[in-house]
């Protein structure tokens, strides 16, 4: 596939080197990574609202084409939580704590959602990826990062954390989001 000229100019704004590596592997391009720790991240369960805001702030800070990403884990039993707030849940109670809080619910269905956005100074273009699955009853796996150790994608019996990075990247919500974004160019 021919690459759009914008891809060569992109600065991927993330403080997470794991996400950066995944993005380069999935897209098959090299980008510059910028960590803009001073950006204000709004608190919302709405992943699209969050990624639009991040893209606008990153563009304003760098005055260059930017790529941003955010992911969320939606527990169906919790009506959309933690969603985009999952990293704050991880920091406060950890993945084990989230599973413990989920014990009172029969419904273990979940959705892993990723949205990526490019802001080129004129518009924000968004790609969305989603994988449905269930939540494990305990932490499983040593691979990946974040909540990979609790999410089992449909059609599989292992968590993302039990899969190799390459295996996860072929089916992940992040892959689907980056492909959806790339298809718009």
BAGU-172937 format. One line per field, with one value per atom (N, C-alpha, C): residue in three letters; atom name; z, x, y. Coordinates in steps of 0.1 Angstrom, whole numbers, padded with zeros to 4 digits. Layout:
N
rest (ALA:...) $
atom (CA:...) $
pz (Z:...) $
px (X:...) $
py (Y:...) $
REM end
This chain:
185
rest (UNK:UNK:UNK:UNK:UNK:UNK:UNK:UNK:UNK:UNK:UNK:UNK:UNK:UNK:UNK:UNK:UNK:UNK:UNK:UNK:UNK:UNK:UNK:UNK:UNK:UNK:UNK:UNK:UNK:UNK:UNK:UNK:UNK:UNK:UNK:UNK:UNK:UNK:UNK:UNK:UNK:UNK:UNK:UNK:UNK:UNK:UNK:UNK:UNK:UNK:UNK:UNK:UNK:UNK:UNK:UNK:UNK:UNK:UNK:UNK:UNK:UNK:UNK:UNK:UNK:UNK:UNK:UNK:UNK:UNK:UNK:UNK:UNK:UNK:UNK:UNK:UNK:UNK:UNK:UNK:UNK:UNK:UNK:UNK:UNK:UNK:UNK:UNK:UNK:UNK:UNK:UNK:UNK:UNK:UNK:UNK:UNK:UNK:UNK:UNK:UNK:UNK:UNK:UNK:UNK:UNK:UNK:UNK:UNK:UNK:UNK:UNK:UNK:UNK:UNK:UNK:UNK:UNK:UNK:UNK:UNK:UNK:UNK:UNK:UNK:UNK:UNK:UNK:UNK:UNK:UNK:UNK:UNK:UNK:UNK:UNK:UNK:UNK:UNK:UNK:UNK:UNK:UNK:UNK:UNK:UNK:UNK:UNK:UNK:UNK:UNK:UNK:UNK:UNK:UNK:UNK:UNK:UNK:UNK:UNK:UNK:UNK:UNK:UNK:UNK:UNK:UNK:UNK:UNK:UNK:UNK:UNK:UNK:UNK:UNK:UNK:UNK:UNK:UNK:UNK:UNK:UNK:UNK:UNK:UNK:UNK:UNK:UNK:UNK:UNK:UNK:UNK:UNK:UNK:UNK:UNK:UNK:UNK:UNK:UNK:UNK:UNK:UNK:UNK:UNK:UNK:UNK:UNK:UNK:UNK:UNK:UNK:UNK:UNK:UNK:UNK:UNK:UNK:UNK:UNK:UNK:UNK:UNK:UNK:UNK:UNK:UNK:UNK:UNK:UNK:UNK:UNK:UNK:UNK:UNK:UNK:UNK:UNK:UNK:UNK:UNK:UNK:UNK:UNK:UNK:UNK:UNK:UNK:UNK:UNK:UNK:UNK:UNK:UNK:UNK:UNK:UNK:UNK:UNK:UNK:UNK:UNK:UNK:UNK:UNK:UNK:UNK:UNK:UNK:UNK:UNK:UNK:UNK:UNK:UNK:UNK:UNK:UNK:UNK:UNK:UNK:UNK:UNK:UNK:UNK:UNK:UNK:UNK:UNK:UNK:UNK:UNK:UNK:UNK:UNK:UNK:UNK:UNK:UNK:UNK:UNK:UNK:UNK:UNK:UNK:UNK:UNK:UNK:UNK:UNK:UNK:UNK:UNK:UNK:UNK:UNK:UNK:UNK:UNK:UNK:UNK:UNK:UNK:UNK:UNK:UNK:UNK:UNK:UNK:UNK:UNK:UNK:UNK:UNK:UNK:UNK:UNK:UNK:UNK:UNK:UNK:UNK:UNK:UNK:UNK:UNK:UNK:UNK:UNK:UNK:UNK:UNK:UNK:UNK:UNK:UNK:UNK:UNK:UNK:UNK:UNK:UNK:UNK:UNK:UNK:UNK:UNK:UNK:UNK:UNK:UNK:UNK:UNK:UNK:UNK:UNK:UNK:UNK:UNK:UNK:UNK:UNK:UNK:UNK:UNK:UNK:UNK:UNK:UNK:UNK:UNK:UNK:UNK:UNK:UNK:UNK:UNK:UNK:UNK:UNK:UNK:UNK:UNK:UNK:UNK:UNK:UNK:UNK:UNK:UNK:UNK:UNK:UNK:UNK:UNK:UNK:UNK:UNK:UNK:UNK:UNK:UNK:UNK:UNK:UNK:UNK:UNK:UNK:UNK:UNK:UNK:UNK:UNK:UNK:UNK:UNK:UNK:UNK:UNK:UNK:UNK:UNK:UNK:UNK:UNK:UNK:UNK:UNK:UNK:UNK:UNK:UNK:UNK:UNK:UNK:UNK:UNK:UNK:UNK:UNK:UNK:UNK:UNK:UNK:UNK:UNK:UNK:UNK:UNK:UNK:UNK:UNK:UNK:UNK:UNK:UNK:UNK:UNK:UNK:UNK:UNK:UNK:UNK:UNK:UNK:UNK:UNK:UNK:UNK:UNK:UNK:UNK:UNK:UNK:UNK:UNK:UNK:UNK:UNK:UNK:UNK:UNK:UNK:UNK:UNK:UNK:UNK:UNK:UNK:UNK:UNK:UNK:UNK:UNK:UNK:UNK:UNK:UNK:UNK:UNK:UNK:UNK:UNK:UNK:UNK:UNK:UNK:UNK:UNK:UNK:UNK:UNK:UNK:UNK:UNK:UNK:UNK:UNK:UNK:UNK:UNK:UNK:UNK:UNK:UNK:UNK:UNK:UNK:UNK:UNK:UNK:UNK:UNK:UNK:UNK) $
atom (N:CA:C:N:CA:C:N:CA:C:N:CA:C:N:CA:C:N:CA:C:N:CA:C:N:CA:C:N:CA:C:N:CA:C:N:CA:C:N:CA:C:N:CA:C:N:CA:C:N:CA:C:N:CA:C:N:CA:C:N:CA:C:N:CA:C:N:CA:C:N:CA:C:N:CA:C:N:CA:C:N:CA:C:N:CA:C:N:CA:C:N:CA:C:N:CA:C:N:CA:C:N:CA:C:N:CA:C:N:CA:C:N:CA:C:N:CA:C:N:CA:C:N:CA:C:N:CA:C:N:CA:C:N:CA:C:N:CA:C:N:CA:C:N:CA:C:N:CA:C:N:CA:C:N:CA:C:N:CA:C:N:CA:C:N:CA:C:N:CA:C:N:CA:C:N:CA:C:N:CA:C:N:CA:C:N:CA:C:N:CA:C:N:CA:C:N:CA:C:N:CA:C:N:CA:C:N:CA:C:N:CA:C:N:CA:C:N:CA:C:N:CA:C:N:CA:C:N:CA:C:N:CA:C:N:CA:C:N:CA:C:N:CA:C:N:CA:C:N:CA:C:N:CA:C:N:CA:C:N:CA:C:N:CA:C:N:CA:C:N:CA:C:N:CA:C:N:CA:C:N:CA:C:N:CA:C:N:CA:C:N:CA:C:N:CA:C:N:CA:C:N:CA:C:N:CA:C:N:CA:C:N:CA:C:N:CA:C:N:CA:C:N:CA:C:N:CA:C:N:CA:C:N:CA:C:N:CA:C:N:CA:C:N:CA:C:N:CA:C:N:CA:C:N:CA:C:N:CA:C:N:CA:C:N:CA:C:N:CA:C:N:CA:C:N:CA:C:N:CA:C:N:CA:C:N:CA:C:N:CA:C:N:CA:C:N:CA:C:N:CA:C:N:CA:C:N:CA:C:N:CA:C:N:CA:C:N:CA:C:N:CA:C:N:CA:C:N:CA:C:N:CA:C:N:CA:C:N:CA:C:N:CA:C:N:CA:C:N:CA:C:N:CA:C:N:CA:C:N:CA:C:N:CA:C:N:CA:C:N:CA:C:N:CA:C:N:CA:C:N:CA:C:N:CA:C:N:CA:C:N:CA:C:N:CA:C:N:CA:C:N:CA:C:N:CA:C:N:CA:C:N:CA:C:N:CA:C:N:CA:C:N:CA:C:N:CA:C:N:CA:C:N:CA:C:N:CA:C:N:CA:C:N:CA:C:N:CA:C:N:CA:C:N:CA:C:N:CA:C:N:CA:C:N:CA:C:N:CA:C:N:CA:C:N:CA:C:N:CA:C:N:CA:C:N:CA:C:N:CA:C:N:CA:C:N:CA:C:N:CA:C:N:CA:C:N:CA:C:N:CA:C:N:CA:C:N:CA:C:N:CA:C:N:CA:C:N:CA:C:N:CA:C:N:CA:C:N:CA:C:N:CA:C:N:CA:C) $
pz (0000:0000:0000:-0009:-0009:0003:0009:0021:0018:0025:0024:0029:0022:0027:0041:0046:0060:0070:0067:0077:0080:0071:0073:0083:0084:0092:0106:0108:0121:0133:0144:0157:0166:0170:0178:0193:0198:0211:0221:0228:0239:0248:0261:0271:0272:0265:0266:0255:0258:0247:0241:0249:0244:0233:0235:0225:0212:0215:0203:0195:0202:0194:0187:0193:0187:0175:0176:0165:0153:0155:0144:0137:0146:0140:0132:0138:0131:0118:0118:0106:0097:0101:0093:0089:0097:0094:0107:0104:0115:0118:0131:0135:0146:0148:0160:0172:0183:0195:0203:0208:0216:0229:0240:0253:0258:0257:0262:0275:0285:0298:0304:0299:0304:0299:0289:0283:0293:0293:0302:0296:0303:0298:0306:0298:0304:0310:0320:0326:0321:0313:0307:0304:0304:0300:0285:0278:0263:0256:0250:0244:0233:0225:0213:0218:0228:0233:0238:0245:0250:0239:0229:0218:0210:0208:0200:0208:0221:0230:0230:0231:0231:0218:0207:0194:0192:0197:0196:0204:0217:0225:0220:0215:0209:0197:0189:0177:0182:0191:0196:0202:0209:0215:0205:0195:0186:0172:0169:0156:0144:0145:0135:0135:0124:0124:0135:0143:0154:0153:0160:0161:0176:0181:0195:0195:0207:0209:0223:0224:0238:0237:0247:0248:0260:0260:0272:0272:0284:0286:0292:0285:0289:0295:0308:0314:0312:0305:0302:0315:0325:0338:0345:0341:0347:0339:0328:0320:0314:0309:0302:0310:0323:0331:0330:0332:0334:0321:0309:0297:0296:0292:0291:0304:0315:0329:0334:0325:0330:0336:0330:0335:0349:0353:0366:0376:0371:0379:0382:0371:0373:0383:0383:0392:0406:0408:0422:0428:0420:0426:0419:0407:0399:0392:0383:0376:0386:0396:0405:0413:0416:0423:0414:0401:0392:0392:0391:0390:0403:0414:0427:0428:0423:0423:0413:0403:0393:0398:0409:0414:0417:0421:0424:0412:0400:0388:0380:0374:0366:0352:0347:0333:0333:0326:0325:0311:0303:0289:0290:0281:0280:0266:0264:0250:0252:0244:0244:0232:0235:0225:0224:0212:0209:0199:0201:0191:0189:0176:0173:0164:0166:0159:0153:0141:0135:0134:0138:0137:0128:0116:0107:0106:0116:0117:0111:0103:0097:0103:0105:0109:0118:0125:0133:0126:0123:0116:0126:0128:0139:0133:0138:0135:0148:0147:0159:0157:0168:0168:0180:0179:0190:0189:0201:0202:0214:0212:0222:0229:0242:0249:0263:0271:0285:0294:0307:0317:0325:0326:0333:0348:0355:0370:0378:0371:0378:0368:0373:0364:0357:0344:0336:0325:0326:0316:0321:0313:0316:0305:0294:0282:0282:0273:0271:0282:0284:0294:0299:0309:0314:0317:0312:0315:0306:0298:0290:0297:0310:0318:0323:0320:0324:0312:0300:0289:0280:0278:0269:0257:0245:0233:0229:0223:0218:0208:0209:0200:0205:0217:0223:0237:0243:0257:0265:0259:0266:0267:0277:0278:0268:0265:0257:0264:0277:0284:0283:0279:0277:0262:0254:0240:0237:0227:0223:0217:0217:0212:0198:0190:0176:0174:0182:0182:0186:0197:0201:0190:0184:0175:0162:0159:0147:0150:0163:0166:0174:0178:0189:0184:0194:0192:0186:0191:0186:0171:0167:0152:0144:0149:0142:0141:0151:0151:0141:0142:0132:0118:0115:0102:0097:0106:0103:0100:0107:0104:0091:0089:0077:0064:0065:0054:0050:0059:0056:0048:0047:0039:0025) $
px (0008:0000:0009:0006:0013:0010:0021:0019:0016:0007:0003:0015:0019:0030:0029:0018:0016:0022:0022:0027:0042:0050:0064:0066:0056:0058:0052:0045:0038:0047:0043:0049:0039:0042:0033:0035:0025:0025:0021:0030:0027:0039:0035:0046:0048:0041:0042:0050:0062:0071:0065:0057:0051:0041:0033:0023:0030:0041:0049:0054:0060:0065:0054:0043:0031:0027:0026:0021:0031:0044:0053:0052:0051:0050:0037:0026:0013:0013:0017:0017:0028:0039:0050:0058:0057:0064:0072:0082:0089:0084:0083:0078:0086:0085:0091:0082:0087:0079:0081:0071:0072:0063:0069:0062:0059:0047:0042:0035:0043:0037:0029:0031:0024:0010:0006:-0007:-0018:-0028:-0039:-0048:-0050:-0058:-0072:-0082:-0095:-0100:-0108:-0113:-0127:-0129:-0141:-0141:-0153:-0153:-0154:-0156:-0158:-0144:-0140:-0127:-0126:-0136:-0135:-0133:-0141:-0139:-0125:-0120:-0106:-0096:-0097:-0087:-0087:-0099:-0101:-0094:-0096:-0090:-0075:-0070:-0055:-0049:-0056:-0050:-0049:-0060:-0060:-0049:-0048:-0037:-0023:-0021:-0008:-0005:-0014:-0012:-0008:-0016:-0013:0001:0005:0019:0030:0028:0039:0038:0026:0024:0030:0027:0031:0021:0020:0011:0014:0003:0005:-0005:0000:-0008:-0010:-0022:-0024:-0033:-0032:-0040:-0045:-0056:-0061:-0069:-0069:-0076:-0085:-0095:-0103:-0108:-0111:-0117:-0131:-0141:-0154:-0160:-0164:-0170:-0185:-0191:-0206:-0214:-0210:-0217:-0217:-0207:-0205:-0210:-0218:-0224:-0214:-0203:-0193:-0181:-0181:-0169:-0160:-0147:-0140:-0138:-0139:-0138:-0124:-0124:-0111:-0105:-0112:-0106:-0099:-0097:-0091:-0077:-0069:-0056:-0056:-0066:-0067:-0072:-0081:-0084:-0072:-0064:-0052:-0042:-0041:-0032:-0037:-0050:-0056:-0058:-0064:-0067:-0060:-0054:-0048:-0057:-0052:-0060:-0067:-0060:-0065:-0077:-0076:-0087:-0099:-0097:-0108:-0116:-0108:-0114:-0122:-0116:-0123:-0136:-0136:-0148:-0159:-0154:-0163:-0170:-0164:-0169:-0184:-0190:-0204:-0213:-0207:-0215:-0213:-0224:-0223:-0218:-0221:-0217:-0202:-0194:-0180:-0176:-0186:-0183:-0176:-0167:-0160:-0157:-0154:-0149:-0136:-0126:-0114:-0115:-0114:-0117:-0104:-0100:-0089:-0093:-0089:-0091:-0078:-0075:-0063:-0067:-0060:-0064:-0051:-0053:-0043:-0049:-0041:-0044:-0034:-0038:-0028:-0029:-0035:-0037:-0050:-0056:-0069:-0081:-0078:-0089:-0083:-0092:-0089:-0095:-0087:-0092:-0090:-0101:-0101:-0103:-0096:-0098:-0101:-0111:-0116:-0114:-0109:-0108:-0114:-0121:-0128:-0127:-0124:-0124:-0133:-0142:-0151:-0144:-0148:-0142:-0148:-0141:-0145:-0134:-0137:-0127:-0123:-0111:-0106:-0110:-0109:-0112:-0099:-0088:-0075:-0065:-0054:-0044:-0037:-0036:-0030:-0021:-0008:0002:0012:0023:0034:0037:0030:0033:0024:0027:0018:0020:0010:0011:-0003:-0005:-0018:-0027:-0039:-0049:-0049:-0038:-0037:-0038:-0035:-0035:-0049:-0059:-0073:-0083:-0079:-0088:-0086:-0097:-0096:-0105:-0098:-0106:-0115:-0127:-0136:-0128:-0131:-0125:-0112:-0108:-0095:-0097:-0088:-0089:-0078:-0070:-0059:-0061:-0056:-0056:-0046:-0047:-0037:-0023:-0023:-0010:-0004:-0012:-0006:-0002:-0005:-0001:0012:0019:0031:0027:0036:0033:0028:0035:0031:0017:0014:0000:-0010:-0008:-0017:-0019:-0008:-0009:-0017:-0018:-0026:-0041:-0045:-0060:-0064:-0055:-0058:-0067:-0073:-0081:-0072:-0060:-0050:-0048:-0045:-0043:-0055:-0067:-0079:-0081:-0077:-0078:-0068:-0056:-0046:-0049:-0055:-0059:-0070:-0080:-0091:-0087:-0077:-0071:-0064:-0056:-0048:-0057:-0068:-0077:-0084:-0084:-0090:-0080:-0068:-0058:-0057) $
py (-0012:0000:0012:0022:0034:0043:0048:0056:0070:0076:0090:0098:0110:0118:0122:0124:0129:0119:0106:0096:0099:0104:0106:0118:0127:0139:0137:0126:0124:0123:0129:0128:0121:0109:0101:0106:0113:0118:0108:0102:0092:0091:0089:0086:0071:0063:0049:0043:0038:0033:0020:0012:0000:0003:0013:0018:0022:0029:0035:0023:0013:0001:-0006:-0008:-0014:-0007:0007:0015:0014:0014:0013:-0001:-0011:-0025:-0026:-0022:-0023:-0015:-0003:0006:0003:-0003:-0005:0007:0018:0030:0034:0043:0049:0063:0066:0079:0084:0097:0103:0102:0098:0098:0110:0117:0128:0126:0128:0127:0141:0145:0158:0156:0153:0150:0162:0174:0185:0187:0179:0180:0176:0183:0181:0170:0159:0148:0149:0152:0153:0140:0140:0128:0126:0115:0111:0096:0090:0076:0075:0087:0087:0088:0077:0076:0085:0087:0096:0111:0115:0128:0130:0120:0121:0122:0114:0114:0127:0132:0145:0156:0156:0166:0165:0153:0151:0155:0152:0155:0171:0178:0192:0198:0193:0199:0196:0184:0180:0189:0191:0200:0214:0219:0233:0234:0223:0223:0222:0214:0211:0218:0223:0229:0221:0208:0198:0187:0179:0168:0158:0155:0146:0134:0124:0111:0109:0107:0103:0091:0084:0072:0071:0065:0062:0050:0042:0029:0029:0021:0019:0004:0000:-0013:-0011:-0015:-0013:-0026:-0026:-0037:-0036:-0045:-0044:-0043:-0051:-0050:-0037:-0029:-0016:-0004:-0007:0003:0013:0008:0017:0020:0017:0019:0007:0008:0021:0029:0022:0030:0036:0049:0056:0059:0056:0058:0046:0036:0023:0025:0034:0036:0041:0049:0055:0044:0035:0023:0014:0012:0004:0010:0024:0030:0030:0030:0031:0017:0007:-0006:-0017:-0014:-0025:-0034:-0042:-0052:-0062:-0066:-0075:-0069:-0056:-0049:-0048:-0045:-0044:-0058:-0069:-0082:-0085:-0081:-0083:-0075:-0063:-0055:-0061:-0068:-0074:-0087:-0093:-0105:-0105:-0094:-0093:-0093:-0094:-0093:-0106:-0111:-0123:-0120:-0109:-0105:-0102:-0110:-0107:-0102:-0099:-0094:-0081:-0078:-0066:-0062:-0050:-0045:-0037:-0041:-0034:-0024:-0011:-0001:0008:0011:0020:0030:0042:0053:0060:0062:0069:0081:0092:0104:0111:0116:0125:0139:0148:0162:0169:0174:0179:0194:0200:0215:0220:0212:0215:0207:0194:0186:0174:0168:0156:0144:0134:0122:0111:0103:0093:0079:0070:0055:0048:0039:0032:0017:0010:-0004:-0010:-0021:-0027:-0042:-0048:-0063:-0066:-0075:-0080:-0092:-0094:-0105:-0107:-0113:-0115:-0112:-0111:-0108:-0121:-0123:-0135:-0134:-0145:-0145:-0142:-0142:-0139:-0133:-0127:-0122:-0133:-0132:-0143:-0137:-0142:-0138:-0128:-0128:-0119:-0109:-0110:-0102:-0090:-0081:-0070:-0059:-0051:-0041:-0037:-0030:-0026:-0037:-0037:-0046:-0059:-0060:-0072:-0085:-0085:-0097:-0102:-0093:-0097:-0098:-0094:-0094:-0106:-0114:-0126:-0123:-0121:-0118:-0129:-0126:-0137:-0146:-0159:-0168:-0173:-0169:-0173:-0177:-0185:-0189:-0184:-0175:-0168:-0153:-0147:-0132:-0126:-0114:-0107:-0109:-0109:-0110:-0124:-0134:-0147:-0149:-0140:-0141:-0134:-0138:-0131:-0118:-0108:-0095:-0096:-0104:-0105:-0111:-0121:-0127:-0117:-0109:-0099:-0088:-0084:-0073:-0077:-0090:-0094:-0092:-0092:-0092:-0081:-0072:-0062:-0051:-0045:-0032:-0021:-0021:-0010:-0013:-0025:-0028:-0023:-0027:-0023:-0008:-0001:0014:0020:0015:0021:0017:0005:0002:0010:0013:0021:0036:0040:0054:0054:0044:0043:0043:0036:0034:0048:0057:0070:0079:0075:0082:0076) $
REM end
